[in-house]
């Protein structure tokens, strides 16, 4: 059974089971312009706020915006890219390993090849690759954008807590018929985003997220990502003894 909510709630018409929400969650990279209300977003964040955190400190912070504010962020970043200033903007933390190795590098390459293959972008077509990368900063057309932050004096446990919270935002959205794309790409442009949203200097920008209704007619949303088998990542001991 899906989550029961009040009959007058704006998300009352869509309720997926937890299994269905997790099975159908994906990173959507093309959205419809269909609006998502503040009330809808508030409900999703309230659900995600039930996420576990060490000693219940609830370290997550999220900055939500749409319309003119969303466009201001997009414009600022695209203008920096147009001016050839990409190298001047670096995130404050490392997302990926400094030295790639297996099986991670093969997984990363495969999703890139699969995605650009769907778009008909051949290897070496740097212009079209860059055009697709820039779509990140347009939130892939989603009407709602979010920026997640943590206070800079918090330790790695709080990063884990935030990751669980972000995952639950995505699952809550899917459970009510919406889609998301978490976007670490926004962390590179923290110096541009911070003044627009009034984010204090003591908050680290971790990532962004696009939220809205998927455009199922766009080829990019036909991407099917593979998952490792259970035996590749899980170890069981003592069962059946």
Steps between C-alpha positions, in 0.01 A plus 500: 500500500619854430521775754159628607469876507219742552243511220556869438876461454636616160675163451197286585457351152837321475621250757752235404612228735849529647614215274360667189643839592849356544480278192388786274720776639757620250696809411275684256676736260203649315196647676168647397423862594202379707506701826567342838347696790671610817254283694609194306868567566435569868325165532790312339756672722291430808500131411875500439555674834421166664841384375733359766796703622763445765362608841208652305700814418325531159785692336346544155403834352322550169439817298197468270416733212317533171415761239716811492737377771564173319569693180743733677710203606491354151596829339789564738657161434448502124647848476809378684530209258452730200780720634736202518514513878422134576851439634452780753215315669582188701301321768620510858521123534581192291208294378693238304820308581826668408612179328235308308504118513276205427213435525418869538663635185318246277167584659561870447602454138202280421239749618674771299509290184139388546374854564679664209405208277132568566558862407689409183815675622808313373825474692711807436208736428605745766259774392186291545641342815544847645147597396363204691716580803360852505150355535600417858499868583153543351378232745418298187187714462356410841285774658648455849864507601657422835844554647609285796754631749676404822666720758874481443603390851299177479681170452461206263209353697290801409589452134361148531185637663456752220541227240219299659282813508565577132418140408176520692402822322543315171300197622223717644473688172480178299242362740274789404557485126778758476859454388836639598863526401764558766772724354845530655590728206357799686763469773760632256325836485451559871647851474227599253212321671575611854418874459192434287339278763648678802683186614735582789873450459501230767282271288663272243301454180482123452277456196188611322186314400249542219138415588201472272308282256708287262473558127454140390528596132860618535756239392725565800233364733519161330833444675501176698782480752628163612540398862753261645361165612443443869795261522733777382433731795335300779646238730281277718622303799321265738168468316358150518725387782 
